[in-house]
Amino acid sequence: MQEYIQLHRIDWMRYRSVADFLFRQGKNAKEVFIIMQETYPNRAPELDTIQRWRRKFDDGEMIVSYVLSPGRMPIVGLGPDIKRIIDQDPYISLRRIAYLLGHDKLTIQNAITRETQFHKVHTRWIPHQLDDTNWIKRVNSLLEALQIFICLILVIYIFI
């Protein structure tokens, strides 16, 4: 049974780029097909697809293009300002941060998710990143718990 592979947008951009490069080197569609079959076994475009690209290339059309996805570009760089505001008042609301920075509440929420390590727990912003002392305490407590667990297992094993 032949296994099918789903090709994504980036794969087709790569194949078109390779074909465009080889067309510019003077190769015809059949030569490009053979080279791509050797380079990308079981994943290369079919000969009729490469022939269609060659016709477009000969007509002067672009066979490689990248379209940016629609929508507004994300606002980045708000992380340090948000961190400064939360450090001053860990109980500040998302709406108040948005008002202070002059952005929409959703924009601030996205910036907090992307650029900071803060999470809202009840009414307080909590940094979700351990510093070195907290990390060491957590590791030590886990090691102690592991020792207790091993002792319990040994006691159970001895008495059984």
Salt bridges, closest charged atoms under 4 A:
ASP11 OD1 - ARG14 NH1 3.38
ASP20 OD2 - ARG24 NE 2.96
ASP58 OD1 - ARG54 NE 3.08
ASP81 OD1 - ARG84 NH2 3.89
ASP87 OD2 - LYS83 NZ 2.96
GLU115 OE2 - ARG114 NH2 4.00
